[in-house]
């Protein structure tokens, strides 16, 4: 019987709904109601109809889970709001310290917490427009991630469209965050197949999930049996507003997502500790890797009140289960030289399996740590992966009888330069030779990194060749490179050389804050660089300032102030800066076209701004002459309220302070 388009459309819609419901029963509820053969027949019927009527195939069709082969990697995705990482705690004492900080930051003395098991997987954000999945992305650097939409569509746990809840309108835009992972049985089966084919095995389920979700051929991803749990809300635009994290998780479940079945509301901190103690011994009974517990303040208002740091939310923390341990032999102790000249001892180990990973090296941090442990070549040591991530030597189990104690080197292992402590109380030993090639290599890579001068194409391999050919002797020599210099290197052909030179020219325009960070001043990170640039606005003014001037800046302490003064007082630094100036590198922090138009005004920010991190918003108004404060009082002129505003919004209403939404704020600052 020949089917017309109208009948085909109805049949395709019927089959799609049936198949997705059977997917839900099989993958989420573990309660299949039809056999695999019956399911395959439904799926084949849908594929057949979509081939007959390709114009009726929709982006949310179950056949999209089969996968396709991409021509190349998709461009990065800008996250709707930043994806933060969590701070970790490794003991109940550390967890209690976090709890005390929460109490200090809230007006409510008895906050409610939500606890969930922490899956050891790969973070991914999913974006739905009008209920349809449109984007899947990895966490990336928090602001931008890799586009993995074609791969997440193959994961049966990921709904291609959202179900309506009790007649409510679906959010116009819903951004959720979760974890892509692989169950242990599927990981073992995958490694068995790879072993049969003579391929390299995955070290653990997390590596397998990470590798699978980034494949260009999503047909292979579809065969890997990946799973997905939703654990956080990014953005929800629509009439319905969530008041608590737990409420969001319940809604997410009704939308069709999987959420942690072990989640629990805790009315007190002792209940949180009890949950952690309850599940630490149970982790081996759970069908996927769990490495801890995530604790979150339940109320979104209170989350807003607590806010975030540059990297992590203050309202959430991870408690990591005790690490797994193993013993092994120290084969050698090597010394590495960092970009600031610091010498770091590293233990070369007899390879050993620990928490699913083969470990052959472990940092010893500094020479005082070697002395504390009493460690030397040939010792058998107890190794653990702190937080199941960082290999750490805990103690010597059996000391070698025929090896001498380790001695701090008096000469740099890279250049033979003198090694010394800059201060008696300093634990770090440094190579004080400013021409040390290893330091220069690390400093060049840092200078060109994305968060510094962002010179794409100037990575470790390129830097190594430039130094080997003696084309660069200091940081400023980057700006003297010519095309013929690059074409003599193995890595560079015509187009690649042009691209790098273009990136170098573009980097000259970076603001002073990025340039300061790129210089790699000891103890001065991104935030401190930004504070210095905003205060002095030009490098000349910074170089004229002294220790006391730097100390006047809020959040710049004695150590940082001394580091800046010492760095710019050196003759070698002053010569380097002159070379940068001659090359045309920007030495100014940019001003807006209408400087000072908000002079004297006081702002407070609350809630989440779309596409604009709060530190960036604060910098914008500061450049226009305004001050940004943390709390609402009658002295405040404006409160800028994003999504999910906290208690500051309520207080602003009570005090009748002018409240700006994001559109009004952006219009004000131009």
C-alpha positions as CSV (number, residue, x, y, z in Angstrom):
1,X,0.0,0.0,0.0
2,X,1.4,3.4,-1.0
3,X,1.2,6.0,1.8
4,X,0.7,9.7,1.1
5,X,2.7,12.4,2.9
6,X,-0.1,13.3,5.4
7,X,-0.4,9.7,6.5
8,X,3.3,9.3,6.6
9,X,3.7,12.3,8.8
10,X,1.2,10.9,11.4
11,X,2.9,7.5,11.3
12,X,6.4,9.0,11.7
13,X,5.2,11.0,14.7
14,X,3.6,7.9,16.3
15,X,6.7,5.8,15.8
16,X,9.0,8.5,17.1
17,X,7.0,8.9,20.3
18,X,6.8,5.1,20.8
19,X,10.5,4.6,20.3
20,X,11.5,7.4,22.6
21,X,9.1,6.1,25.3
22,X,10.7,2.6,24.9
23,X,14.1,4.3,25.2
24,X,13.0,5.9,28.4
25,X,11.7,2.6,29.9
26,X,14.9,0.7,28.9
27,X,17.6,3.2,29.8
28,X,16.1,5.3,32.6
29,X,13.5,3.1,34.3
30,X,15.2,-0.3,33.6
31,X,11.7,-1.6,32.9
32,X,11.5,-2.6,29.2
33,X,8.0,-3.6,28.0
34,X,8.9,-5.0,24.5
35,X,11.7,-7.3,23.3
36,X,14.8,-6.1,21.4
37,X,13.4,-7.7,18.2
38,X,10.1,-5.7,18.5
39,X,12.1,-2.5,19.2
40,X,14.3,-3.1,16.1
41,X,11.2,-3.6,13.9
42,X,9.8,-0.2,15.1
43,X,13.1,1.5,14.4
44,X,13.5,-0.1,11.0
45,X,10.0,1.1,10.1
46,X,10.8,4.6,11.1
47,X,14.1,4.6,9.1
48,X,12.2,3.3,6.0
49,X,9.5,6.0,6.2
50,X,12.1,8.8,6.6
51,X,14.0,7.5,3.5
52,X,10.7,7.6,1.6
53,X,9.8,11.1,2.9
54,X,13.1,12.8,3.7
55,X,11.3,16.2,4.1
56,X,9.5,14.8,7.2
57,X,12.8,13.9,9.0
58,X,13.1,16.2,12.1
59,X,16.2,17.1,14.2
60,X,14.6,15.4,17.2
61,X,13.9,12.1,15.4
62,X,15.1,8.9,17.2
63,X,17.1,8.1,14.1
64,X,19.4,11.0,14.9
65,X,20.9,8.7,17.5
66,X,22.6,6.6,14.9
67,X,25.3,9.2,14.2
68,X,27.0,10.7,11.2
69,X,30.6,11.4,10.2
70,X,31.7,15.0,10.4
71,X,34.0,16.6,7.8
72,X,36.0,18.2,10.6
73,X,35.8,19.6,14.1
74,X,33.0,22.1,14.7
75,X,33.9,25.7,16.0
76,X,33.9,26.3,19.7
77,X,30.6,27.0,21.5
78,X,30.2,30.0,23.8
79,X,28.4,28.9,26.9
80,X,25.2,30.8,27.9
81,X,26.7,31.2,31.4
82,X,30.1,30.1,32.6
83,X,30.6,26.5,33.5
84,X,32.5,26.6,36.8
85,X,34.6,23.8,38.4
86,X,34.1,22.8,42.0
87,X,36.5,23.2,44.9
88,X,37.5,19.9,46.4
89,X,37.7,18.8,50.1
90,X,39.4,15.6,51.2
91,X,38.4,15.4,54.9
92,X,35.4,16.2,57.0
93,X,37.4,19.0,58.7
94,X,37.9,20.7,55.3
95,X,34.2,20.1,54.5
96,X,33.2,21.7,57.8
97,X,35.4,24.7,57.0
98,X,33.4,25.2,53.8
99,X,30.2,24.9,55.7
100,X,31.4,27.6,58.1
101,X,32.1,29.9,55.1
102,X,28.6,29.3,53.8
103,X,27.1,30.3,57.2
104,X,29.3,33.4,57.3
105,X,28.1,34.4,53.8
106,X,24.3,33.9,54.5
107,X,21.8,35.6,56.7
108,X,20.0,32.2,57.1
109,X,21.7,30.3,60.0
110,X,20.3,27.0,58.9
111,X,20.8,26.5,55.1
112,X,19.4,23.5,53.4
113,X,21.8,21.3,51.4
114,X,21.4,18.9,48.5
115,X,23.9,16.0,48.2
116,X,24.5,14.0,45.1
117,X,27.1,11.4,44.2
118,X,29.9,12.8,42.1
119,X,30.3,10.8,38.9
120,X,33.8,10.5,37.5
121,X,32.9,11.5,33.9
122,X,33.1,14.4,31.4
123,X,31.2,17.6,31.9
124,X,28.8,18.6,29.2
125,X,26.2,21.3,28.7
126,X,23.0,20.8,26.7
127,X,20.9,23.6,25.3
128,X,17.2,23.3,24.3
129,X,15.3,25.9,22.4
130,X,11.5,25.6,22.7
131,X,12.0,22.1,24.0
132,X,14.3,20.9,21.1
133,X,17.9,19.9,21.7
134,X,20.1,22.3,19.6
135,X,23.6,22.3,21.1
136,X,25.8,20.0,23.2
137,X,29.2,21.2,24.3
138,X,32.1,20.2,26.6
139,X,33.1,22.4,29.5
140,X,36.3,23.6,27.7
141,X,37.7,26.6,29.6
142,X,34.4,27.3,31.3
143,X,33.5,30.1,28.8
144,X,33.8,28.2,25.6
145,X,33.7,24.5,24.9
146,X,33.9,22.0,22.0
147,X,30.7,21.5,20.0
148,X,29.8,17.8,20.4
149,X,26.1,18.1,19.4
150,X,26.4,15.3,16.8
151,X,27.7,13.0,19.5
152,X,25.4,13.8,22.5
153,X,22.5,13.1,20.2
154,X,23.6,9.4,20.1
155,X,23.4,9.1,23.9
156,X,20.1,7.4,24.7
157,X,19.8,9.2,28.1
158,X,19.8,12.6,26.4
159,X,16.2,13.6,25.4
160,X,16.1,15.0,21.8
161,X,13.0,16.9,22.9
162,X,11.6,17.8,26.4
163,X,8.4,16.5,27.8
164,X,5.8,19.0,29.1
165,X,5.2,19.1,32.8
166,X,1.6,19.4,34.1
167,X,0.6,21.6,31.2
168,X,3.4,24.1,31.9
169,X,5.0,25.9,28.9
170,X,8.4,24.5,28.1
171,X,11.2,27.0,28.7
172,X,12.0,29.2,25.7
173,X,15.7,28.4,26.4
174,X,16.9,25.7,28.8
175,X,20.6,25.1,29.5
176,X,21.5,22.2,31.7
177,X,24.8,20.8,32.9
178,X,25.7,17.2,33.5
179,X,28.2,14.4,33.2
180,X,28.8,12.0,30.3
181,X,30.1,8.7,31.6
182,X,30.3,5.0,30.8
183,X,29.1,2.2,33.1
184,X,31.8,-0.2,34.3
185,X,30.4,-3.2,32.4
186,X,30.3,-1.3,29.1
187,X,33.8,0.0,29.7
188,X,35.1,-3.5,30.3
189,X,33.3,-4.8,27.1
190,X,34.8,-1.9,25.1
191,X,38.3,-2.7,26.3
192,X,37.9,-6.4,25.5
193,X,37.0,-5.5,21.9
194,X,39.9,-3.1,21.6
195,X,42.2,-5.8,23.0
196,X,41.0,-8.3,20.4
197,X,41.8,-5.8,17.6
198,X,45.3,-5.1,19.1
199,X,44.4,-1.5,19.9
200,X,45.6,0.5,22.9
201,X,43.2,0.1,25.9
202,X,41.5,3.0,27.7
203,X,42.9,3.5,31.2
204,X,39.6,4.1,32.9
205,X,35.9,4.8,32.1
206,X,36.4,8.5,32.3
207,X,39.1,8.4,29.6
208,X,36.8,6.2,27.5
209,X,33.9,8.6,27.8
210,X,36.1,11.7,27.1
211,X,37.6,10.1,24.0
212,X,34.2,8.8,22.7
213,X,32.3,12.1,23.1
214,X,34.9,14.0,21.1
215,X,35.1,11.7,18.1
216,X,34.4,13.2,14.6
217,X,32.5,10.1,13.6
218,X,29.5,9.9,15.8
219,X,28.6,6.5,14.4
220,X,31.4,5.1,16.5
221,X,30.2,7.2,19.5
222,X,26.7,5.6,19.1
223,X,28.3,2.2,19.6
224,X,30.1,3.2,22.9
225,X,27.0,3.1,25.2
226,X,27.6,6.4,26.8
227,X,25.3,7.6,29.6
228,X,24.3,11.1,30.8
229,X,23.2,12.5,34.2
230,X,21.9,16.1,34.6
231,X,23.3,17.7,37.8
232,X,22.9,21.5,37.4
233,X,20.9,24.3,35.9
234,X,22.6,26.7,33.6
235,X,19.8,29.0,32.4
236,X,16.0,28.7,32.2
237,X,14.1,31.3,30.3
238,X,10.3,31.3,30.6
239,X,7.4,31.9,33.0
240,X,8.3,29.2,35.5
241,X,11.2,30.0,37.9
242,X,12.8,27.4,40.1
243,X,13.3,28.3,43.7
244,X,15.6,25.5,44.7
245,X,18.2,23.1,43.1
246,X,16.2,20.1,44.2
247,X,13.1,21.5,42.6
248,X,15.0,21.8,39.3
249,X,16.3,18.2,39.6
250,X,12.7,17.0,40.0
251,X,11.6,19.0,37.0
252,X,14.6,17.8,35.0
253,X,13.5,14.2,35.7
254,X,10.0,15.0,34.4
255,X,11.4,16.7,31.3
256,X,13.0,13.3,30.5
257,X,16.5,13.6,31.9
258,X,18.3,11.2,34.2
259,X,19.3,12.6,37.5
260,X,21.3,11.0,40.4
261,X,18.9,8.5,42.0
262,X,20.8,8.8,45.3
263,X,20.3,12.6,45.7
264,X,19.0,13.7,49.1
265,X,18.0,16.9,50.9
266,X,19.9,17.5,54.1
267,X,18.5,19.9,56.7
268,X,21.8,20.1,58.6
269,X,25.6,19.7,58.2
270,X,25.7,16.4,60.2
271,X,23.3,14.9,57.7
272,X,25.7,15.8,54.9
273,X,28.5,14.1,56.8
274,X,26.3,11.1,57.4
275,X,25.6,10.8,53.6
276,X,29.3,10.9,52.8
277,X,30.1,8.2,55.4
278,X,27.2,6.1,54.1
279,X,28.3,6.1,50.5
280,X,32.1,5.9,50.8
281,X,31.9,2.1,51.4
282,X,29.1,1.7,48.8
283,X,31.0,3.1,45.9
284,X,32.1,-0.4,44.7
285,X,28.4,-1.4,44.5
286,X,27.4,1.4,42.1
287,X,27.6,0.4,38.4
288,X,29.7,3.5,37.4
289,X,32.7,5.3,38.8
290,X,31.9,7.5,41.7
291,X,34.8,9.5,43.3
292,X,32.9,11.6,45.9
293,X,29.9,13.6,46.9
294,X,28.8,17.0,45.6
295,X,27.2,19.3,48.3
296,X,25.1,22.3,47.2
297,X,23.2,25.0,48.9
298,X,19.6,24.2,47.9
299,X,18.1,27.7,47.6
300,X,18.9,29.6,44.4
301,X,18.4,32.9,46.3
302,X,21.0,31.8,48.8
303,X,23.3,30.6,46.0
304,X,23.1,34.1,44.5
305,X,23.8,35.6,47.9
306,X,27.0,33.5,48.2
307,X,28.2,34.2,44.6
308,X,31.2,32.7,42.9
309,X,35.0,33.1,42.7
310,X,36.9,33.3,39.5
311,X,36.8,29.5,39.1
312,X,34.3,28.0,41.5
313,X,30.9,28.7,43.1
314,X,31.0,29.4,46.8
315,X,27.7,27.6,47.3
316,X,28.9,24.2,46.2
317,X,31.8,21.9,47.0
318,X,33.0,18.3,46.3
319,X,33.9,15.9,49.1
320,X,36.4,13.4,47.6
321,X,36.3,9.9,48.9
322,X,39.6,8.6,50.3
323,X,42.1,7.8,47.5
324,X,43.2,4.4,46.5
325,X,46.8,3.5,47.3
326,X,49.7,1.4,46.0
327,X,53.4,0.8,46.7
328,X,56.2,1.1,44.2
329,X,60.0,1.7,43.9
330,X,61.6,5.1,43.4
331,X,63.8,4.5,40.3
332,X,65.3,8.0,40.3
333,X,64.8,11.6,41.5
334,X,65.0,14.2,38.7
335,X,64.9,18.0,39.0
336,X,62.8,20.1,36.6
337,X,63.2,23.9,36.0
338,X,60.0,26.0,35.7
339,X,59.5,29.3,33.9
340,X,60.2,31.3,37.1
341,X,63.4,29.4,37.7
342,X,62.0,27.2,40.5
343,X,63.5,23.8,40.8
344,X,61.0,21.0,41.4
345,X,62.1,17.5,42.3
346,X,60.1,14.7,40.6
347,X,60.2,11.0,41.5
348,X,60.6,8.6,38.6
349,X,58.7,5.5,39.7
350,X,58.5,1.8,38.7
351,X,55.1,1.9,36.9
352,X,52.2,0.9,39.1
353,X,48.4,0.7,38.7
354,X,46.6,3.0,41.1
355,X,42.9,3.9,41.0
356,X,42.6,2.7,37.4
357,X,45.7,4.6,36.1
358,X,49.3,3.5,35.5
359,X,51.5,5.9,37.4
360,X,55.2,6.3,36.6
361,X,56.0,9.8,38.0
362,X,55.1,11.9,41.0
363,X,56.0,15.4,42.0
364,X,57.8,15.8,45.3
365,X,56.9,19.5,45.3
366,X,60.1,20.9,46.9
367,X,63.3,19.8,48.6
368,X,61.9,20.3,52.1
369,X,59.3,17.6,51.2
370,X,62.1,15.2,50.2
371,X,63.7,15.9,53.6
372,X,60.4,15.4,55.5
373,X,59.7,12.1,53.8
374,X,63.3,11.0,54.0
375,X,63.0,9.7,50.5
376,X,65.9,8.6,48.2
377,X,66.5,6.5,45.1
378,X,65.7,2.8,45.6
379,X,63.1,3.3,48.4
380,X,59.8,1.5,48.3
381,X,57.1,4.1,48.8
382,X,53.3,4.3,49.5
383,X,51.7,6.1,46.6
384,X,48.1,7.5,46.5
385,X,46.1,9.5,44.0
386,X,44.9,12.5,46.1
387,X,41.3,13.0,45.2
388,X,41.8,10.1,42.6
389,X,43.6,12.6,40.4
390,X,47.1,13.7,41.6
391,X,49.8,11.1,42.3
392,X,51.3,11.7,45.7
393,X,54.0,9.9,47.7
394,X,52.7,9.5,51.3
395,X,55.6,7.8,53.0
396,X,58.6,5.5,52.7
397,X,57.6,1.9,53.3
398,X,61.0,0.3,53.0
399,X,64.2,2.3,52.8
400,X,67.0,1.4,50.4
401,X,70.2,0.4,52.2
402,X,72.7,1.0,49.5
403,X,71.7,4.4,48.2
404,X,72.9,7.8,49.5
405,X,70.6,10.6,50.8
406,X,69.4,13.0,48.1
407,X,71.2,16.4,48.1
408,X,69.8,19.7,46.8
409,X,71.8,20.5,43.6
410,X,74.0,23.6,43.8
411,X,73.9,24.0,40.0
412,X,70.9,24.2,37.6
413,X,70.5,20.9,35.8
414,X,69.6,22.7,32.6
415,X,72.2,25.5,32.3
416,X,74.7,24.9,35.1
417,X,73.8,28.3,36.6
418,X,73.9,28.9,40.4
419,X,71.0,27.7,42.5
420,X,69.9,29.7,45.6
421,X,67.0,30.6,47.9
422,X,66.0,34.2,47.4
423,X,64.9,34.4,51.0
424,X,65.8,32.3,54.0
425,X,62.2,31.5,54.7
426,X,61.4,30.6,51.1
427,X,61.0,26.8,50.4
428,X,61.8,27.3,46.7
429,X,65.3,26.9,45.3
430,X,65.7,28.8,42.0
431,X,68.1,29.0,39.1
432,X,69.2,32.6,39.2
433,X,70.6,32.7,35.7
434,X,68.3,35.0,33.7
435,X,69.5,33.4,30.4
436,X,68.6,29.8,31.5
437,X,67.1,28.3,28.3
438,X,64.6,26.1,30.1
439,X,63.1,29.0,32.0
440,X,62.9,31.0,28.7
441,X,61.1,28.1,27.0
442,X,58.4,27.9,29.8
443,X,58.1,31.7,29.9
444,X,57.6,31.9,26.1
445,X,54.9,29.2,26.2
446,X,53.2,31.1,29.0
447,X,53.5,34.4,27.3
448,X,51.8,33.1,24.1
449,X,49.1,31.1,26.0
450,X,45.4,31.9,25.5
451,X,44.9,33.7,28.8
452,X,48.0,35.8,28.3
453,X,48.9,37.3,24.8
454,X,46.9,34.5,22.9
455,X,49.4,33.9,20.1
456,X,47.9,30.9,18.3
457,X,50.5,28.7,16.8
458,X,53.2,29.5,19.3
459,X,53.0,26.3,21.4
460,X,55.7,24.2,23.0
461,X,57.0,22.6,19.7
462,X,57.3,25.9,17.9
463,X,59.0,27.5,20.9
464,X,61.4,24.6,21.2
465,X,62.5,25.0,17.5
466,X,62.8,28.7,17.7
467,X,65.2,28.4,20.7
468,X,67.1,25.5,19.1
469,X,67.8,27.7,16.1
470,X,68.6,30.6,18.4
471,X,66.0,32.8,16.8
472,X,64.7,34.0,20.1
473,X,66.8,35.1,23.1
474,X,64.1,36.8,25.2
475,X,60.3,37.3,25.2
476,X,60.4,40.5,23.1
477,X,62.3,38.7,20.3
478,X,58.9,37.2,19.3
479,X,58.1,40.5,17.7
480,X,61.3,40.5,15.6
481,X,60.5,37.2,13.8
482,X,60.3,37.3,10.0
483,X,58.7,34.9,7.6
484,X,62.1,33.6,6.4
485,X,63.0,32.8,10.0
486,X,59.9,30.6,10.3
487,X,60.3,28.9,6.9
488,X,63.6,27.4,8.1
489,X,61.8,25.5,10.8
490,X,60.4,22.0,10.3
491,X,56.9,22.9,11.6
492,X,56.2,25.9,9.2
493,X,55.1,26.0,5.6
494,X,54.0,29.2,3.9
495,X,50.4,29.5,5.2
496,X,51.3,28.5,8.8
497,X,54.1,31.0,8.9
498,X,51.7,33.8,7.7
499,X,49.1,32.7,10.3
500,X,51.7,32.9,13.2
501,X,53.0,36.3,12.1
502,X,49.4,37.6,11.9
503,X,48.7,36.3,15.4
504,X,51.9,37.9,16.7
505,X,50.9,41.3,15.2
506,X,47.4,41.0,16.6
507,X,48.8,40.3,20.1
508,X,50.4,43.7,20.2
509,X,46.8,45.1,20.8
510,X,46.2,43.1,23.9
511,X,45.3,45.3,27.0
512,X,47.9,46.0,29.7
513,X,46.3,43.5,32.1
514,X,46.9,40.6,29.6
515,X,50.5,41.9,29.0
516,X,51.3,42.0,32.7
517,X,50.0,38.5,33.2
518,X,52.0,37.3,30.2
519,X,55.3,38.7,31.7
520,X,55.0,35.9,34.3
521,X,55.8,38.0,37.4
522,X,56.2,35.7,40.4
523,X,53.0,35.7,42.6
524,X,51.0,37.8,40.1
525,X,48.2,35.9,38.4
526,X,45.3,37.0,36.1
527,X,43.3,38.8,38.8
528,X,46.3,40.7,40.3
529,X,47.4,41.8,36.8
530,X,43.9,43.1,36.1
531,X,43.8,45.0,39.4
532,X,47.2,46.6,38.7
533,X,46.2,47.6,35.2
534,X,42.9,49.2,36.3
535,X,44.6,51.1,39.0
536,X,47.6,52.6,37.0
537,X,46.2,52.3,33.5
538,X,49.7,52.4,31.9
539,X,52.9,50.4,32.4
540,X,54.9,53.6,32.8
541,X,52.9,54.5,35.9
542,X,53.4,51.0,37.3
543,X,57.1,51.2,36.8
544,X,57.2,54.6,38.6
545,X,55.2,53.2,41.6
546,X,56.7,51.5,44.7
547,X,55.9,48.9,47.3
548,X,53.6,51.3,49.3
549,X,51.7,52.3,46.1
550,X,51.0,48.7,45.2
551,X,49.9,47.8,48.8
552,X,47.1,50.5,48.6
553,X,45.3,48.3,46.1
554,X,42.6,46.1,47.7
555,X,43.7,42.4,47.4
556,X,47.3,43.2,46.8
557,X,49.3,42.1,49.8
558,X,52.9,42.4,50.9
559,X,54.2,39.4,49.0
560,X,52.6,40.5,45.7
561,X,53.6,44.1,46.2
562,X,57.2,43.1,46.8
563,X,57.2,40.8,43.7
564,X,56.0,43.7,41.4
565,X,58.5,46.2,42.8
566,X,61.4,43.7,42.6
567,X,60.5,42.7,39.0
568,X,60.3,46.2,37.6
569,X,63.4,47.4,39.5
570,X,65.7,45.0,37.7
571,X,67.8,46.4,34.8
572,X,67.1,43.3,32.7
573,X,63.3,43.9,33.0
574,X,63.7,47.6,32.1
575,X,65.7,46.7,28.9
576,X,63.1,44.1,28.0
577,X,60.2,46.6,28.4
578,X,62.1,49.0,26.1
579,X,62.3,46.3,23.4
580,X,58.5,45.6,23.7
581,X,57.9,49.4,23.3
582,X,60.0,49.6,20.2
583,X,58.1,46.6,18.8
584,X,54.8,48.5,19.3
585,X,53.3,46.4,22.0
586,X,50.4,48.1,23.8
587,X,51.3,49.3,27.3
588,X,47.9,50.8,28.2
589,X,44.7,49.5,29.7
590,X,41.8,50.6,27.4
591,X,39.4,53.3,28.3
592,X,35.8,53.5,27.0
593,X,34.7,56.2,24.6
594,X,32.9,58.0,27.5
595,X,35.3,57.7,30.4
596,X,34.0,58.8,33.8
597,X,30.3,59.0,32.8
598,X,29.5,56.8,35.8
599,X,32.0,58.6,38.1
600,X,31.0,58.4,41.7
601,X,28.2,55.9,41.2
602,X,28.0,52.7,43.2
603,X,26.9,49.4,41.8
604,X,26.0,46.0,43.2
605,X,25.5,42.9,40.9
606,X,23.2,40.0,41.7
607,X,22.1,37.0,39.6
608,X,23.6,35.6,36.4
609,X,24.2,37.8,33.3
610,X,23.9,36.2,29.9
611,X,27.2,36.0,28.1
612,X,28.9,38.3,30.6
613,X,30.7,37.1,33.6
614,X,30.3,39.2,36.7
615,X,34.0,40.2,37.0
616,X,33.9,41.4,33.4
617,X,30.7,43.5,34.1
618,X,32.5,44.9,37.2
619,X,35.5,45.9,35.1
620,X,33.2,47.7,32.6
621,X,31.6,50.0,35.2
622,X,34.9,50.6,37.0
623,X,36.4,51.9,33.7
624,X,33.5,54.3,33.5
625,X,34.4,55.7,37.0
626,X,32.0,53.7,39.1
627,X,32.6,51.6,42.3
628,X,31.4,48.0,42.7
629,X,30.4,46.9,46.2
630,X,29.4,43.5,47.6
631,X,26.4,44.5,49.7
632,X,23.2,46.6,49.3
633,X,22.8,49.7,51.4
634,X,21.2,53.1,51.0
635,X,24.5,54.4,49.5
636,X,24.1,52.2,46.4
637,X,22.9,53.9,43.2
638,X,22.1,50.8,41.1
639,X,21.6,47.1,41.5
640,X,22.1,45.1,38.3
641,X,19.9,42.0,38.5
642,X,20.5,39.0,36.2
643,X,18.7,35.6,36.2
644,X,18.0,34.0,39.6
645,X,18.9,37.2,41.6
646,X,19.7,36.6,45.3
647,X,18.7,38.4,48.6
648,X,20.4,41.6,47.3
649,X,17.5,42.0,44.9
650,X,14.9,41.8,47.7
651,X,16.8,44.3,49.8
652,X,17.1,46.7,46.9
653,X,13.3,46.6,46.5
654,X,12.9,47.3,50.2
655,X,15.3,50.3,50.0
656,X,13.7,51.5,46.7
657,X,17.1,51.4,44.9
658,X,17.1,51.6,41.1
659,X,17.2,48.1,39.7
660,X,18.5,47.5,36.2
661,X,17.9,44.4,34.1
662,X,20.7,43.2,31.7
663,X,19.3,45.2,28.8
664,X,19.1,48.4,30.7
665,X,22.6,47.9,32.1
666,X,24.1,47.3,28.7
667,X,22.3,50.4,27.3
668,X,23.7,52.4,30.3
669,X,27.3,51.4,29.7
670,X,27.0,51.6,25.9
